[in-house]
């Protein structure tokens, strides 16, 4: 059911024809700065101008919600890596489009394009990771976590939400509502 809904959604979209003729499950291997790289693309337009990456989510396919989630999951690095793969091997700079689908009915779908800024940040993170990888290989030394006890703290937004909930509770309690 999810597949059928996603296909219908994509078919009716502006990328429908490109997706319909795309080549699926493409693997790219190339060397960059002395490091072998590999990328496994879900789908690539026949003319190599669009990379399609399918993601499912148990939360929301809303583009704004996906943007926040993708930052936490490193999808910016993945997008930059895949674009680099196609550009390095096929000499074409493709667009990168996520096809995001909710895993609960009604299985909503959205199409979300990685912006130039997303790809720029992903490329910077990828370059930093590549430099670190190369240095570790050359030195045969691999960083790990601290051997010391490190305190765990809550993120700022979590503390802020707690304070707001406490203030709401205090206000409701003063008004005679104990819940």
Phi, psi and omega in degrees: 000317179299314181300314181299316179295318179296315180298316179298318180298311182294318181302324181275358183267176180291344179257007185306312181293318180296320180289320182300324181262005182294156174263128186262153177052065179262137179247131177242138174227133181202167179245136179219125181054038177077009181243129174285137180232157178214141178224138179242098185276139176295313179202149180225129178305147183306324180270009177068016184267350179219130171260132177250129180233118184270127177231141172250155180217140175274354178257260187228141175271006177303129183305323180290319177294320179296322178303316179293315181295320183295327177296319180289332185264359177077022181293338176295322178291317178300313181299314180297320180296315180293318177299318178299322179300308182294318180295321181290319186271317185258353179062032177231135176265105184275162167282158178236118183236125173272136170256108187251129183227135177285145183270359177246146178305139013269021175059047181304147182235144171222155177248124187230123181263136175291124180285168177301322181292319177301314181292325178295312179295317177300319179295320178296317178295320179296317178297317179296317179295322179294317177298318180295315179302312182299316179296320180293318179297313182295321182270349187051043179227130186238122181292152177222194178278162181297145175274355178270158176287130182243129179289139176263134180235163178275149176295155182305316184297328180290317177298317181298316179298319178300315180297320179295318179295320178297318180295319178297318180296315179299318180295316179295321180297321179294332180273004177092006179258105185286352182269000000 
